[in-house]
Structures are given as structure tokens and as C-alpha cells.
Amino acid sequence: MLKKIFLVLVLVCLTFTGTYAQETEEIVFLGSPVLKISEGGTNRVIENLEGEKAIEAECKITKIGDKYFWKTRNDVELFLVRSGAFATFVATSGAGYVRVILPDVKEAASLMSETEKQYDYVEHMLTGLKSVTYYGNSQ
């Protein structure tokens, strides 16, 4: 009897593991930063990014099943908030967010201000009371 229960448990575990393993990772956003702003309350550093620095700071968000992950920030789990022309991916840890202009409404969003006209996304991260913000464009 114990052997049968054990076999059933093993089969159930293998079934669920196989189902999860079959879910593929999909890239839902990939962006290249153009501008980096580091702030610490007492100082502010603005840096234009290009070449290798921009590649090192790219922003990638992936989706597995119905969960989102900040791939370029240690796979922190994100939740998605859609509002108007924007999709905002918020870190469940409170470490930051990525706000993206939805591609199909970019032209309309560009009328809001020069920022929305020039950039497709903003990525904001917090470390203690300091922050780093990237502005960039989708790839």
C-alpha cells in the first residue's frame, strides 16, 4: 500500500514539474538606456550612455507563464499595472519599477511632453535612500 501511495506522489510531482518546465521564457520588453541619473539626496550625477555602457545597462523583462521577471536585475519578480498609454512593471520587493509606453500609442503619448517624445521607457531602482534612473528606447 505504501509503495502505491509513493508511486502516485512521484507521478503527481513529475506531472507538475513537467508542466512548469514546459513553460517557455518570453521576452516582453528589451530596452537600451540613453541617460542615467544617479541621485543620493545630497548629489545628482547625470550621464549620457552609449556603446558598451548602454549595453551593460540594458533593461530586459521576461514572462514565464503568468509571472514577469526583471531579467537584468537578478530576476526580481514584477507585477504588471496597465494605465492609459503605459505598462508599469513594479518589483514585488519594492526595489523599483520599469514604465514603458505602449508601442501602439507612442505617437499619442509623444504629445504629452518632450520626455515621452524622446524616450520609450524609464527604469527606476532604489538602493537605500539612493536611486538610479535610466531613460531609454525599446529595441
SELOMI-677982 format. One record per atom (N, C-alpha, C, O): residue in one letter; x, y, z negated. Coordinates in steps of 0.05 Angstrom, whole numbers, always signed. Each point is the difference from the previous one (the first is absolute). Example, Ala and Ser with C-alpha at 12.3 -4.5 7.8 and 13.67 -1.06 7.14 Angstrom:
2
+------+--------+--------+--------+
: resn :   east :  north :     up :
+------+--------+--------+--------+
:    A :   +264 :   -114 :   -156 :
:    A :    -18 :    +24 :     +0 :
:    A :    +18 :    +24 :     +0 :
:    A :    +21 :     +0 :    -13 :
:    S :    -28 :    +21 :    +27 :
:    S :    +16 :    +24 :     -1 :
:    S :    -15 :    +22 :    -14 :
:    S :    +10 :    +22 :     -4 :
+------+--------+--------+--------+
// end
This chain:
139
+------+--------+--------+--------+
: resn :   east :  north :     up :
+------+--------+--------+--------+
:    M :    +16 :    -24 :     +0 :
:    M :    -16 :    +24 :     +0 :
:    M :    +17 :    +25 :     +0 :
:    M :     -5 :    +19 :    +15 :
:    L :    +26 :    -18 :    -31 :
:    L :    +18 :    +23 :     -1 :
:    L :    +14 :     +4 :    +26 :
:    L :     +5 :    +23 :     +8 :
:    K :     +2 :    -45 :     +6 :
:    K :    +13 :     +2 :    +26 :
:    K :    -18 :    +14 :    +20 :
:    K :     +9 :    +17 :    +16 :
:    K :    -35 :    -24 :    -16 :
:    K :    -19 :    +12 :    +18 :
:    K :     -3 :    +30 :     -5 :
:    K :     +0 :    +16 :    +19 :
:    I :     -2 :     -8 :    -45 :
:    I :     -3 :    +28 :     -7 :
:    I :    +26 :    +15 :     +9 :
:    I :     -2 :    +22 :    +11 :
:    F :    +25 :    -34 :    -16 :
:    F :    +25 :    +13 :     +8 :
:    F :     +1 :     +4 :    +30 :
:    F :     +8 :    +21 :     +9 :
:    L :    -15 :    -42 :     +6 :
:    L :     +0 :     +2 :    +29 :
:    L :    -19 :    +22 :    +10 :
:    L :     +6 :    +15 :    +19 :
:    V :    -30 :    -13 :    -31 :
:    V :    -19 :    +20 :     +8 :
:    V :    +11 :    +28 :     -5 :
:    V :     -2 :    +18 :    +16 :
:    L :    +15 :    -14 :    -40 :
:    L :    +12 :    +25 :     -6 :
:    L :    +22 :     +8 :    +19 :
:    L :     +2 :    +23 :     +8 :
:    V :    +15 :    -43 :     -1 :
:    V :    +21 :     +5 :    +19 :
:    V :    -11 :     +8 :    +27 :
:    V :    +10 :    +19 :    +13 :
:    L :    -31 :    -32 :     -3 :
:    L :    -12 :     +6 :    +25 :
:    L :    -13 :    +28 :     +0 :
:    L :     +3 :    +15 :    +19 :
:    V :    -15 :     -8 :    -41 :
:    V :    -12 :    +27 :     -2 :
:    V :    +21 :    +21 :     +1 :
:    V :     -2 :    +20 :    +14 :
:    C :    +24 :    -24 :    -29 :
:    C :    +22 :    +19 :     +0 :
:    C :    +13 :     +3 :    +27 :
:    C :     +5 :    +22 :    +10 :
:    L :     -1 :    -44 :     +4 :
:    L :    +11 :     +1 :    +27 :
:    L :    -18 :    +14 :    +19 :
:    L :     +9 :    +14 :    +18 :
:    T :    -35 :    -18 :    -21 :
:    T :    -19 :    +13 :    +18 :
:    T :     +1 :    +30 :     -4 :
:    T :     +1 :    +15 :    +20 :
:    F :     -1 :     -5 :    -45 :
:    F :     +1 :    +29 :     -5 :
:    F :    +27 :    +12 :     +8 :
:    F :     +1 :    +22 :    +11 :
:    T :    +20 :    -37 :    -16 :
:    T :    +27 :    +10 :     +7 :
:    T :     +2 :     +2 :    +31 :
:    T :    +11 :    +19 :    +10 :
:    G :    -21 :    -39 :     +4 :
:    G :     +1 :     +0 :    +29 :
:    G :    -16 :    +23 :    +12 :
:    G :     +8 :    +12 :    +19 :
:    T :    -31 :     -7 :    -31 :
:    T :    -17 :    +22 :     +9 :
:    T :    +14 :    +27 :     -3 :
:    T :     +0 :    +16 :    +19 :
:    Y :    +13 :    -11 :    -42 :
:    Y :    +14 :    +25 :     -5 :
:    Y :    +24 :     +2 :    +19 :
:    Y :     +5 :    +22 :    +11 :
:    A :     +9 :    -44 :     -8 :
:    A :    +24 :     +0 :    +17 :
:    A :     -7 :     +6 :    +29 :
:    A :    +17 :    +10 :    +15 :
:    Q :    -41 :    -16 :     -6 :
:    Q :     -8 :     +4 :    +27 :
:    Q :     -7 :    +29 :     +6 :
:    Q :     +0 :     +8 :    +23 :
:    E :     -5 :     +8 :    -44 :
:    E :     -6 :    +28 :     +4 :
:    E :    +26 :    +14 :     +9 :
:    E :    +21 :     -2 :    -13 :
:    T :    -23 :    +16 :    +35 :
:    T :    +24 :    +13 :    +11 :
:    T :     +2 :    +29 :     -9 :
:    T :    -20 :    +13 :     -7 :
:    E :    +45 :     -4 :     +6 :
:    E :     +5 :    +27 :     -8 :
:    E :     -2 :    +18 :    +25 :
:    E :    +12 :     -6 :    +21 :
:    E :    -29 :    +26 :    -23 :
:    E :     -5 :    +18 :    +22 :
:    E :    +10 :    +28 :     -7 :
:    E :     -6 :    +10 :    -22 :
:    I :    +21 :     +3 :    +40 :
:    I :     +8 :    +27 :     -5 :
:    I :    -23 :    +19 :     +7 :
:    I :    -10 :     +0 :    +22 :
:    V :     +1 :    +15 :    -42 :
:    V :    -23 :    +18 :     +4 :
:    V :     +9 :    +29 :     +4 :
:    V :    -14 :    +17 :    +11 :
:    F :    +39 :    -11 :    -21 :
:    F :    +10 :    +27 :     +5 :
:    F :    +31 :     -1 :     +0 :
:    F :    +12 :    -14 :    -17 :
:    L :     +0 :    +29 :    +35 :
:    L :    +29 :     +2 :     +2 :
:    L :     +6 :    +29 :     +7 :
:    L :     -9 :    +10 :    +21 :
:    G :    +24 :     +4 :    -38 :
:    G :     +6 :    +28 :     +4 :
:    G :    +29 :     +6 :     -3 :
:    G :    +14 :    -12 :    -15 :
:    S :     -6 :    +33 :    +30 :
:    S :    +28 :    +10 :     -2 :
:    S :     -1 :    +28 :    -13 :
:    S :    -13 :    +18 :    +11 :
:    P :    +27 :    -14 :    -33 :
:    P :     +0 :    +26 :    -13 :
:    P :    +17 :    +20 :    +15 :
:    P :    +20 :     -6 :    +13 :
:    V :    -28 :    +31 :    -14 :
:    V :    +14 :    +22 :    +12 :
:    V :    +11 :    +19 :    -21 :
:    V :    +20 :    +13 :     +3 :
:    L :    -35 :    -11 :    -26 :
:    L :     +7 :    +18 :    -21 :
:    L :     -2 :    -14 :    -27 :
:    L :    -18 :    -15 :     -5 :
:    K :    +38 :    +21 :    -12 :
:    K :     +0 :    -11 :    -27 :
:    K :     +2 :    +23 :    -20 :
:    K :    +16 :    +18 :     +3 :
:    I :    -34 :    -18 :    -23 :
:    I :     +0 :    +20 :    -20 :
:    I :     +2 :    -14 :    -27 :
:    I :    -17 :    -16 :     -8 :
:    S :    +39 :    +22 :     -6 :
:    S :     +5 :    -11 :    -27 :
:    S :     -5 :    +22 :    -21 :
:    S :    +12 :    +22 :     +3 :
:    E :    -28 :    -28 :    -23 :
:    E :     -7 :    +21 :    -20 :
:    E :     +3 :    -12 :    -28 :
:    E :     -6 :    -23 :     -5 :
:    G :    +16 :    +39 :    -13 :
:    G :     +3 :     -8 :    -27 :
:    G :     -9 :    +20 :    -20 :
:    G :     +8 :     -2 :    -24 :
:    G :    -24 :    +21 :    +31 :
:    G :    -10 :    +20 :    -19 :
:    G :    +19 :    +24 :     -3 :
:    G :     -9 :    +22 :     -2 :
:    T :    +34 :    -28 :     +3 :
:    T :    +20 :    +22 :     -3 :
:    T :    +15 :     +5 :    +26 :
:    T :    +15 :    +20 :     +2 :
:    N :    -18 :    -38 :    +17 :
:    N :    +13 :     +4 :    +26 :
:    N :    -16 :    -13 :    +22 :
:    N :    -16 :    -18 :     -4 :
:    R :    +22 :    +27 :    +28 :
:    R :    -14 :    -11 :    +24 :
:    R :    +20 :     -1 :    +22 :
:    R :    +14 :    +19 :     +6 :
:    V :    -12 :    -43 :     +7 :
:    V :    +19 :     -4 :    +22 :
:    V :    -16 :     -8 :    +25 :
:    V :    -15 :    -20 :     -1 :
:    I :    +18 :    +35 :    +23 :
:    I :    -13 :     -7 :    +25 :
:    I :    +21 :     -9 :    +20 :
:    I :    +20 :    +13 :     +3 :
:    E :    -26 :    -36 :     +9 :
:    E :    +19 :    -11 :    +19 :
:    E :    -14 :    -10 :    +25 :
:    E :    -19 :    -14 :     -1 :
:    N :    +29 :    +23 :    +24 :
:    N :     -9 :    -10 :    +26 :
:    N :    +13 :    -27 :     +5 :
:    N :    +24 :     -3 :     -4 :
:    L :    -40 :    -17 :    +12 :
:    L :    +10 :    -27 :     +5 :
:    L :     +1 :     -6 :    +29 :
:    L :    -19 :     +6 :    +15 :
:    E :    +40 :    -19 :     -7 :
:    E :     +2 :    -10 :    +28 :
:    E :    +19 :    -23 :     +0 :
:    E :    +15 :     -5 :    -19 :
:    G :    -15 :    -10 :    +41 :
:    G :    +19 :    -23 :     +3 :
:    G :     -2 :    -20 :    -22 :
:    G :    -22 :     -9 :     -7 :
:    E :    +45 :     +1 :     -3 :
:    E :     +2 :    -22 :    -20 :
:    E :    -16 :     +7 :    -26 :
:    E :    -12 :    -18 :    -11 :
:    K :    +13 :    +43 :     +3 :
:    K :    -15 :     +8 :    -25 :
:    K :    -30 :     -4 :     +4 :
:    K :    -14 :     -9 :    -19 :
:    A :     +4 :    +15 :    +42 :
:    A :    -29 :     -4 :     +5 :
:    A :     -7 :    -29 :     +1 :
:    A :    -21 :     -9 :    -10 :
:    I :    +38 :     -7 :    +22 :
:    I :     -4 :    -29 :     +2 :
:    I :     -1 :    -13 :    -28 :
:    I :    -16 :    -17 :     -6 :
:    E :    +35 :    +26 :    -11 :
:    E :     +2 :    -11 :    -27 :
:    E :    -25 :     +7 :    -17 :
:    E :     -6 :    -14 :    -19 :
:    A :     -7 :    +36 :    +26 :
:    A :    -23 :     +9 :    -16 :
:    A :    -27 :     -5 :    +13 :
:    A :    -20 :    +12 :     -8 :
:    E :    +20 :    -30 :    +28 :
:    E :    -26 :     -5 :    +14 :
:    E :    -21 :    -10 :    -20 :
:    E :     +7 :    -10 :    -21 :
:    C :    -31 :    +13 :    +29 :
:    C :    -23 :     -8 :    -17 :
:    C :    -15 :    -23 :    +14 :
:    C :     -8 :     +3 :    +23 :
:    K :     +5 :    -25 :    -36 :
:    K :    -14 :    -23 :    +11 :
:    K :    -21 :    -11 :    -20 :
:    K :     +7 :     -5 :    -23 :
:    I :    -31 :     +3 :    +33 :
:    I :    -22 :    -12 :    -16 :
:    I :    -10 :    -25 :    +15 :
:    I :     -5 :     +1 :    +24 :
:    T :     +3 :    -22 :    -39 :
:    T :    -10 :    -25 :    +11 :
:    T :    -25 :     -9 :    -13 :
:    T :     -8 :    +10 :    -21 :
:    K :     -5 :    -30 :    +33 :
:    K :    -25 :    -11 :    -10 :
:    K :     +2 :    -30 :     +1 :
:    K :     +7 :    -11 :    +21 :
:    I :    -14 :     -3 :    -42 :
:    I :     -2 :    -29 :     -1 :
:    I :    -27 :     -6 :    -11 :
:    I :     -6 :     +7 :    -23 :
:    G :    -11 :    -19 :    +39 :
:    G :    -28 :     -5 :     -9 :
:    G :    -13 :    +27 :     -2 :
:    G :     -2 :    +15 :    +19 :
:    D :     -8 :     -9 :    -44 :
:    D :    -14 :    +25 :     -4 :
:    D :    +17 :    +18 :    -19 :
:    D :    -11 :    +20 :    -11 :
:    K :    +37 :    -26 :     +8 :
:    K :    +17 :    +16 :    -17 :
:    K :    +21 :    +15 :    +16 :
:    K :    +10 :    -10 :    +20 :
:    Y :     -4 :    +34 :    -29 :
:    Y :    +20 :    +17 :    +13 :
:    Y :    +25 :     +2 :    -17 :
:    Y :     -1 :     -2 :    -25 :
:    F :    +24 :     +4 :    +39 :
:    F :    +26 :     +2 :    -14 :
:    F :    +18 :    +21 :    +12 :
:    F :     +0 :     +4 :    +24 :
:    W :    +14 :    +11 :    -42 :
:    W :    +19 :    +20 :     +8 :
:    W :    +26 :    -14 :     +5 :
:    W :    +18 :     -1 :    -18 :
:    K :    -15 :     -9 :    +41 :
:    K :    +23 :    -18 :     +7 :
:    K :    +27 :    +13 :     -5 :
:    K :    +18 :    -13 :    -10 :
:    T :    -16 :    +39 :    +16 :
:    T :    +26 :    +13 :     -3 :
:    T :     +5 :    +11 :    -28 :
:    T :    +20 :    +13 :     -5 :
:    R :    -38 :    -19 :    -13 :
:    R :     +3 :     +8 :    -28 :
:    R :     -5 :    -24 :    -18 :
:    R :    -18 :     +0 :    -17 :
:    N :    +34 :    -21 :    +21 :
:    N :     +0 :    -24 :    -16 :
:    N :    -27 :    -15 :     +0 :
:    N :     -7 :    -12 :    -20 :
:    D :     -8 :    +14 :    +42 :
:    D :    -25 :    -15 :     +3 :
:    D :    -20 :     +7 :    -22 :
:    D :    -16 :    -17 :     -8 :
:    V :    +16 :    +42 :     -1 :
:    V :    -20 :     +8 :    -20 :
:    V :    -28 :     -3 :    +13 :
:    V :     -4 :     +8 :    +23 :
:    E :    -14 :    -19 :    -39 :
:    E :    -28 :     -3 :    +11 :
:    E :    -14 :    +27 :     +1 :
:    E :     +4 :    +17 :    -18 :
:    L :    -20 :    -13 :    +39 :
:    L :    -14 :    +25 :     +4 :
:    L :    -30 :     -5 :     +2 :
:    L :     -8 :    -22 :     +7 :
:    F :     -8 :    +42 :    -13 :
:    F :    -28 :     -2 :     +7 :
:    F :     -6 :    +23 :    +19 :
:    F :    +12 :    +22 :     -1 :
:    L :    -31 :    -27 :    +19 :
:    L :     -6 :    +19 :    +22 :
:    L :    -25 :    +17 :     -7 :
:    L :    -20 :    -10 :     -9 :
:    V :    +23 :    +36 :    +13 :
:    V :    -22 :    +19 :     -2 :
:    V :     -3 :    +15 :    +26 :
:    V :    +19 :    +13 :     +9 :
:    R :    -42 :    -15 :     +4 :
:    R :     -5 :    +14 :    +25 :
:    R :    -18 :    +24 :     -6 :
:    R :    -20 :     -2 :    -14 :
:    S :    +28 :    +25 :    +24 :
:    S :    -16 :    +24 :     -4 :
:    S :     +5 :    +19 :    +24 :
:    S :    +23 :     +9 :     +4 :
:    G :    -44 :     -3 :    +11 :
:    G :     +2 :    +18 :    +22 :
:    G :    +21 :    -10 :    +21 :
:    G :     -2 :    -22 :    +10 :
:    A :    +21 :    +39 :     -4 :
:    A :    +20 :     -6 :    +20 :
:    A :    +24 :    -16 :    -11 :
:    A :    +19 :     -4 :    +14 :
:    F :    -21 :     -4 :    -39 :
:    F :    +24 :    -11 :    -13 :
:    F :     -5 :    -28 :    -12 :
:    F :    -22 :     -7 :     -8 :
:    A :    +43 :     -9 :     +8 :
:    A :     +2 :    -25 :    -14 :
:    A :    +22 :     +4 :    -21 :
:    A :    +23 :     +6 :     +7 :
:    T :    -30 :    -10 :    -32 :
:    T :    +20 :     +3 :    -21 :
:    T :     +5 :    -27 :    -14 :
:    T :    -19 :    -12 :    -10 :
:    F :    +44 :     +4 :    +10 :
:    F :     +8 :    -25 :    -12 :
:    F :    +13 :     +7 :    -27 :
:    F :    +21 :    +12 :     +0 :
:    V :    -34 :    -20 :    -22 :
:    V :     +9 :     +8 :    -27 :
:    V :    +12 :    -24 :    -14 :
:    V :    -11 :    -22 :     +0 :
:    A :    +35 :    +26 :    -11 :
:    A :    +14 :    -21 :    -15 :
:    A :    -16 :     -7 :    -25 :
:    A :     -7 :    +17 :    -16 :
:    T :     +2 :    -43 :    +12 :
:    T :    -14 :     -9 :    -24 :
:    T :    +16 :     +6 :    -25 :
:    T :    -11 :     +1 :    -22 :
:    S :    +37 :     +2 :    +25 :
:    S :    +18 :     +6 :    -23 :
:    S :     +0 :    +30 :     -7 :
:    S :    +11 :     +7 :    -21 :
:    G :    -23 :    +10 :    +37 :
:    G :     +0 :    +28 :     -4 :
:    G :    +26 :    +14 :    +10 :
:    G :     +4 :    +23 :     -6 :
:    A :    +12 :    -38 :    +20 :
:    A :    +27 :    +10 :     +9 :
:    A :     -2 :    +18 :    +24 :
:    A :    +20 :    +12 :     +7 :
:    G :    -43 :     -9 :     +6 :
:    G :     -2 :    +18 :    +22 :
:    G :    -22 :     -8 :    +20 :
:    G :    -17 :    -16 :     -7 :
:    Y :    +18 :    +28 :    +30 :
:    Y :    -20 :     -5 :    +21 :
:    Y :    +11 :     +7 :    +27 :
:    Y :    +20 :    +14 :     +3 :
:    V :    -34 :    -23 :    +18 :
:    V :     +5 :     +7 :    +27 :
:    V :    -26 :     +9 :    +12 :
:    V :    -20 :    -16 :     +0 :
:    R :    +19 :    +40 :    +11 :
:    R :    -25 :    +10 :    +13 :
:    R :     +6 :     +2 :    +30 :
:    R :    +20 :    +13 :     +8 :
:    V :    -38 :    -25 :     +8 :
:    V :     +4 :     -1 :    +28 :
:    V :    -24 :    +13 :    +14 :
:    V :    -23 :     -4 :     -8 :
:    I :    +29 :    +20 :    +29 :
:    I :    -22 :    +10 :    +16 :
:    I :     -9 :    -23 :    +19 :
:    I :    +17 :    -12 :    +13 :
:    L :    -43 :     +6 :    -13 :
:    L :    -10 :    -21 :    +18 :
:    L :     +5 :     +8 :    +29 :
:    L :     -7 :    +22 :     +8 :
:    P :    +20 :    -39 :     +8 :
:    P :     +8 :     +7 :    +27 :
:    P :    -23 :    +10 :    +18 :
:    P :     +4 :    +18 :    +16 :
:    D :    -28 :    -29 :    -20 :
:    D :    -22 :     +8 :    +18 :
:    D :    -11 :    +28 :     -6 :
:    D :    -16 :    +11 :    +15 :
:    V :    +24 :     +1 :    -38 :
:    V :     -8 :    +27 :     -6 :
:    V :    +23 :    +19 :     -4 :
:    V :     -3 :    +22 :    -12 :
:    K :    +26 :    -29 :    +22 :
:    K :    +24 :    +16 :     -3 :
:    K :     -4 :    +28 :    +12 :
:    K :     +8 :    +20 :    -12 :
:    E :    -20 :    -18 :    +35 :
:    E :     -4 :    +25 :    +13 :
:    E :    -17 :    +19 :    -17 :
:    E :     +6 :    +23 :     -3 :
:    A :    -28 :    -34 :     -8 :
:    A :    -17 :    +17 :    -18 :
:    A :    +14 :     +7 :    -25 :
:    A :     -2 :    +23 :     -9 :
:    A :    +17 :    -42 :     -3 :
:    A :    +15 :     +6 :    -25 :
:    A :    +21 :    +21 :     +5 :
:    A :     +7 :    +15 :    -18 :
:    S :     +4 :    -14 :    +42 :
:    S :    +21 :    +20 :     +6 :
:    S :    -10 :    +28 :     -2 :
:    S :    +16 :    +19 :     -2 :
:    L :    -42 :    -15 :     +3 :
:    L :    -12 :    +27 :     -2 :
:    L :     +0 :    +10 :    -29 :
:    L :     -5 :    +23 :     -5 :
:    M :     +9 :    -42 :    -15 :
:    M :     -1 :     +7 :    -28 :
:    M :    +22 :    +20 :     -8 :
:    M :     -5 :    +20 :    -12 :
:    S :    +30 :    -27 :    +20 :
:    S :    +23 :    +17 :     -6 :
:    S :    +24 :     -9 :    +17 :
:    S :     -1 :    -20 :    +14 :
:    E :    +22 :    +35 :    -16 :
:    E :    +25 :     -7 :    +14 :
:    E :    +11 :    -26 :    -10 :
:    E :    +13 :    -15 :    +16 :
:    T :    -17 :     +8 :    -41 :
:    T :    +11 :    -25 :    -11 :
:    T :    -13 :    -24 :    +14 :
:    T :    +14 :    -18 :     +8 :
:    E :    -41 :    +18 :     -6 :
:    E :    -14 :    -22 :    +13 :
:    E :     +7 :     -1 :    +30 :
:    E :     -2 :    -21 :    +13 :
:    K :     +8 :    +44 :     -2 :
:    K :     +7 :     +2 :    +29 :
:    K :    +28 :    -13 :     +4 :
:    K :     +4 :    -14 :    +20 :
:    Q :    +14 :    +19 :    -38 :
:    Q :    +28 :     -8 :     +4 :
:    Q :     +6 :    -28 :    -10 :
:    Q :    +18 :    -13 :    +11 :
:    Y :    -33 :     +3 :    -31 :
:    Y :     +6 :    -26 :    -12 :
:    Y :    -24 :    -18 :     +1 :
:    Y :    -23 :     +9 :     +2 :
:    D :    +29 :    -36 :     -3 :
:    D :    -22 :    -20 :     +0 :
:    D :     -4 :    -12 :    -28 :
:    D :    -21 :    -11 :     -6 :
:    Y :    +41 :    +14 :    -12 :
:    Y :     -3 :    -12 :    -27 :
:    Y :    +17 :    +15 :    -20 :
:    Y :    +18 :    +14 :     +7 :
:    V :    -25 :    -18 :    -32 :
:    V :    +15 :     +8 :    -23 :
:    V :     +3 :    -23 :    -19 :
:    V :    -19 :    -15 :     -4 :
:    E :    +44 :    +11 :     -6 :
:    E :     +6 :    -22 :    -19 :
:    E :    +10 :    +14 :    -25 :
:    E :    +20 :    +15 :     +1 :
:    H :    -33 :    -21 :    -23 :
:    H :     +8 :    +14 :    -25 :
:    H :     +5 :    -21 :    -22 :
:    H :    -16 :    -18 :     -5 :
:    M :    +40 :    +20 :     -7 :
:    M :     +8 :    -20 :    -20 :
:    M :     +9 :    +15 :    -25 :
:    M :    +12 :    +22 :     +1 :
:    L :    -18 :    -34 :    -24 :
:    L :     +7 :    +11 :    -26 :
:    L :    +19 :    -18 :    -15 :
:    L :     -2 :    -24 :     +0 :
:    T :    +22 :    +37 :    -12 :
:    T :    +19 :    -13 :    -18 :
:    T :     +2 :    +17 :    -24 :
:    T :    +12 :    +21 :     +0 :
:    G :    -24 :    -30 :    -22 :
:    G :     -2 :    +17 :    -24 :
:    G :    -16 :    +25 :     +7 :
:    G :    -23 :     -3 :    +11 :
:    L :    +34 :    +26 :    -16 :
:    L :    -14 :    +25 :     +8 :
:    L :    +10 :    +12 :    +26 :
:    L :     -8 :    +21 :     +8 :
:    K :    +26 :    -36 :     +4 :
:    K :    +12 :     +9 :    +26 :
:    K :    -16 :    -12 :    +23 :
:    K :    -13 :    -21 :     -3 :
:    S :    +14 :    +34 :    +26 :
:    S :    -14 :    -11 :    +23 :
:    S :    +16 :     +3 :    +26 :
:    S :    +17 :    +17 :     +2 :
:    V :    -22 :    -35 :    +16 :
:    V :    +11 :     +1 :    +27 :
:    V :    -23 :     -1 :    +19 :
:    V :    -17 :    -18 :     -2 :
:    T :    +16 :    +36 :    +21 :
:    T :    -21 :     +1 :    +20 :
:    T :    +12 :     +0 :    +28 :
:    T :    +18 :    +15 :     +6 :
:    Y :    -28 :    -33 :    +11 :
:    Y :     +8 :     -1 :    +28 :
:    Y :    -23 :     +8 :    +17 :
:    Y :    -23 :     -8 :     -5 :
:    Y :    +28 :    +24 :    +26 :
:    Y :    -19 :     +6 :    +21 :
:    Y :    +11 :    -12 :    +26 :
:    Y :    +24 :     +2 :     +5 :
:    G :    -41 :    -15 :    +10 :
:    G :    +10 :    -12 :    +24 :
:    G :    -22 :     -7 :    +20 :
:    G :    -23 :     +9 :     -2 :
:    N :    +30 :    -25 :    +22 :
:    N :    -18 :     -7 :    +22 :
:    N :     -1 :    -30 :     +3 :
:    N :    +20 :    -14 :     -5 :
:    S :    -43 :     +5 :    +13 :
:    S :     -4 :    -29 :     +4 :
:    S :    +15 :    -10 :    +25 :
:    S :     +6 :    +16 :    +18 :
:    Q :     +1 :    -41 :    -19 :
:    Q :    +15 :    -12 :    +22 :
:    Q :    -19 :    -17 :    +18 :
:    Q :     +8 :    -11 :    +19 :
+------+--------+--------+--------+
// end
